[in-house]
Amino acid sequence: MKVTLQHVTKQFPGRGKGARAVTAVNDFDFTLPDGKLVGLLGPSGCGKSTTLNLLCGLLKPTSGKICFGDEDVTQLPAEHRGVGMVFQNYALYPHLTVRQNIRFPLENLRGKDKLSKPEMEQRVRDAAALVQLEELLDRKPSELSGGQQQRVAIARALVKTPRVLLLDEPLSNLDARLRLQTREEIRRIQRKTQVTTIFVTHDQEEAMSISDEIVVMKDGVVQQIGRPQEVYDSPVNLFVAKFLGTPPIHLFRGEVHNGRLLLGGAAVLAVPGVPEGPVTAAVRPEGFVLDEQGPLACTLNGVEVMGRDISVVCRHPDCENTVIRAIISAENTVPAGGTVRFALKPRKVFLFDADTERRIPFEA
């Protein structure tokens, strides 16, 4: 099911006399492709959960239109939209078994959609098989792990065969290992069902690992839309560059002169076509190349061993980060002493206007 948001805006009235309205989502204009998993990504308060609530019908937009396929659902009540919703806190009924929790949405169907008991049981078994819970149907939620409870919530959302599946930070309550396993499960289930899915998270690693496309938001405004690797490799502004990546991107106060990028007065990279003047230079952690003759000299703090890679921890006077963490292969030998020198990979360096924070392209 293709989902289209046409210039959707949501405002909430301000609190107190004379308070200004708060714009939670501002002119969201995007089409989610049929059968794809799209990640809504951004910091807390950016409007991603509000967008999800607009899609499922819990909120009505202040302006704009929402369509499922060719059907305008903007004013359609939530119960008639054919949406499956999975919440952060699972929202399972503790007194019901797994079977009863999954079956619950089917028991509320009326009219032509009403199912017989054998039909409901078959639907429950199919949904349980999809999330690999067939052996746990008679257990209560308290007898399950966090990951299993989350899979029950997903099965309950899928048992109605929804047109659209909405996931609101579904992994936040899980530990690191369970989060990895459950996100792989979500991706497997989505690929098998081909249900158009919107996955809301503030964790950029989660969004990038399972999404076909990501939508990066800030203050209710869409910053960039694209395939995860494309957005990572080609951020449109400084916010997107800073938000994506672990360890975070390193920011330098730089200057362009005669087609060269200067950091601390040293020419570190050719940047043809870039206007002269101050810039913010951003370097991905994997963009540093250990080089005894390299133009970028940093003060060495130490080395962190990470298995196949090592992290060279160092400082530079023009870097806005507290420390630089340069990720290089463990096959390299970091020289002893107070200074370490690097060359830079051009495709891992981005330049941004010092005032507008928009990216300045150059030929790498």
N, C-alpha and C positions, 0 to 999 in steps of 0.2 A: 504494500500500500504506500503510494507516494504521499508525503505530507508536505504541505506548503504553508508557510507563514508569510503573509503579504503585509509588509510595513506595520507589524504588530507593535503596539505600545501599551504599556500598563503603568498607570499612575495610582498611587495611594494618597488619600488626603493627609495633609500635615496634621500633627497633633498640636492642639492648643489654638487659641484665637489668633487669626492672622498668619498661621504657619503655612509655608509653601508646600505644595504637593510634592511627593517624592516619586521620581520616575525610576521604577525598578527595571523595566525593559523599554528600550528606546529604539523604535523603528527597526525591529528585527525582520529582515527580509531574506528568506532562504527556502530552498526546496530540498527536502530530505529524500534521496533516491529510494525507490521501492526495494525492499529486501536487504537494505544495508544497515550496519550498526554505526551510528553517529555519536561521538562523544561531545557533550557540552562541558567545556573546561574553563575554569577561572577561579579566582580567589573567593573567599566567603563574601557574600553581599554583592556579587557581580550580576545577579539576576538569573542564574541558571535554573534554580529550583522554581522560581516564579514562572519561567518559560515552560517548565514541565507541567506546572499546575494549570497554565493556560491551555496546554495541549490536551490535558485529560478532562478539562471542563470544570475544575474546582474554582477557577477564576475566569472572569470574562475580561477581554481586552478593553482598554479605554478607546482604542482605535485600531483599525486594521482588520484583517480577515484570516481565518484558519480553515484550510481545506484538507480533507482526507480523500485522496484521489480527486474526482471532480465534484465531490459533495462539500458544500459550505457547512461546516460544523460550528461556526463561531458562536451561535446561540443555542446549540444543541446541548441538552443536559448531559452530565458526565455518564449517567447510566446507559445512555443510548449511543455513545460514541464507539463502543467496541474496543475499549482500551484496557490493557492489563497493566497494573501498577505494582511495583515492588518497592517497598520503603526501606529506609536505613535500619529501622528497628524490628524488621520482620513482620510485626503485627499479627502473630499467630494467636489463635484461641487456646489458652493453656489447658482447658478442660476437655478439649477435643483431641482425637487421635490424628495422626498424619492423614489418614484416609478421609476423615471428616473435615479436616481443614481444607484439603484440596477440593473436596466435593461441595463445600459451602456455597461458592458462587453459582453452581449449577442448580442448587435447590431454590434459588431466588428467581430463576427464569420463569416467565409466564407466557401464556398465549401460544403462538406458533413455535416459539423457541423452547418450550417446556420439554424436558426429556423424561423418559421412563427410567425406573430404577436400574434395569440392566444397562441402558445406554449411559447413565451416569457412572456406573461402576466401570464400564469399559473406558470411558473418558479418563477417569481417575487413574486406572492402571496404565493407560498410554502416557499420561503426564508423568506419573511416577517413574516409568521406565525411561522416559526422556532425561530425567535428572538423576537416574540411577538410585532410586529409593524404594524399589519394589519390595525389598525385604523388611522395610521399616514402617509399613503402612499402619500397623496396629500399635505403634509407640506414641507416647505423648511428647510434646515439644521439649519438656524438661529432661527427657531421656536422650536427647540428640545433642550433638556438638553444634557450635555456632555455624559452621559451614553447612551442616545438614539442615539446620533450621532455615538458612537462607535458600537452600534448594527447594524446601517445601514451599516457601513464599513464591519462588519462581514457578513451580509447578501449579500453584493455585492461580497465578496470573495467566498461565498458558492454557489451563484446562478449558477456558471459555473460547479458545481459538481466537484471540484478539486480532484486530486489524493492525494495532500498534502496541508495542511493549515499551513501557517507560520504567526506567530504573533510577531511583533517586539515592545516590551514594550508597549502593547496596553492600559495599565491602568495608565500610568505615569501622564496624564493630568487630572485625575479625583480626586475628594476629597475622603477622607478616606471611607465614607459611600458608595459612588458610586463605589469605587474600590472593596469593599467587594461584593456588589450586582452584579457587572459586571463579576467578576471572577467566581462567582457561575453560572452566565448565560453561560459563556464560557465553563465551565465544563459540564453543562447540555446539551448544544448544541453538544459538542464533543461526549458525550456518545450516544446521539441520532443518530448522523450522522455516527459515527465510522470512521471519516476521521483521518488519521494519522496527528497529529498536533505537531508542534514545537513551544514552547512558550518561548520567550527570555525576561529575566528580571534580574535586579540587586537586586530585593527585594526577599530575601530568604523566607519570610513568604508566599508570593504569590506563588512561585515555589513549596514549600512543600505542600501547601494546595490543589492544583488542579492537580499536576503531577502524572502520574503513575511511572515515573522514572525521576531523575534529573541528569544532567551532570554539574559538578562544574569545571569551567575553571579559569586559572590564566596565564596571559602573553602568551596567545595563546595555552597553553598546558592543556589538560584534566587532572584534578587532581583525580577525582573519579566519578564513575557512579554507580547508584543503586537506589533502592526505597527510597523515602525521609526519612522514619523513620530509615531505615538501615544505611543511610549515617550519619544521626544525631547521632545515637547510636554507630556508629563504624567508626569515621573519620580516614582516612589513614595517614593524616599528620596534622601538626599544623595549616596550612592555612585553611583547610576544617573545623577543629574544631572551629577556630576563626570566620569564615565567617557565619556559621549556628548557629542560636539561638538568641533569644531576651528575656531578656537582654543577652549580650554577655557572653561567657564562661570566667571564671576567671583563670588567669595564675599565677603560683607561681614558684619561683626559689627553686627547691627542690634537695634532695639528697637521694639516695638509699643506705641503710647500713643494712647488716644482714637480707635482705628480708623485710625491713620496709621502708616506705616512710617518710622522715624527712622534715618537714616544720618549719623553724625557730628553728631547733634543737629538735623539739617534734616529736615523732613517731606517725603519724596520721592514717596509714593504712598499712595492710600487703600486700606486692606485691611479692609473691613468683616467683622465676625464673628470676627476673629482675637483670641484671648485676649491680654491685655497681658503684657508681659515680654520677655526677651531672645530673639532668634531669629537663625538664620543665613539671610541673604538671598542668593539666587543669581540673577545676571542673565546671560542669554545675550549673547554679543558683539553680536548684531544687535538687542538690546533697548534700545540707547541711541539717543536722538534728540537731535541737536545743536540746542540752544535757548539763545539769549542770556539768557533769563529762567528757564532751567531750575533746579530746586531742587538738583540734584546737582553740586557744584563739585569739579573735579579739577585737579591740577597737570599742565600739558601737558609731555610729554617730546618729542614729535615726531609726524610723520605719515608713514606708510608707504603708498606708492602701489601698488595691486594691479590696476590696469586699470579695470574697471567700478566697483570699490569702493575705498575707502581705509580704512586702519586708523589710528584716532586713538590714539596710545600715551600713556597718562597714568597718574597715581598718585592714590590716595586713602588717607588714614591708616587708615580702617577696613576696607580691602580686604585679604584674606588673600593674594591673588595678588601677585607681585612688581610687575607692571605690569598695567594694564587695557588691553585692545585692543578698542576700540569700532569695529565694522564699520558704516560708513555709506556712502551713495552718493557716487561721485566728483563728482556734480553740486554737492555741498555745498562751501562755502568755510570752512575752519577758521580762526577768528580768530587773529591773531598775539597773542602775550602769554603770560603765565605761567599763566593759568587758562582752562579750557574748561568749559562748563556743559552739562548734559544733562537732558532729561526722560526718563522710562522708559516702555517699552511694557508695560502690565500683564500681557499674556499671555506675556511673556518673562521675567517675574520670578516666582521660586518662593520660598516660605518653608518653613523646616525647623525642627523643634524642636531647640533647642540641646543637649539631652541625648540624645534617642532618635534624632535625625537623620531622623525620619519627616516626610513632607511635611505641611504645614498648608494645607488648601485655603482659598481665598477667592474671592469673586466679582470677576472682572476687569472 
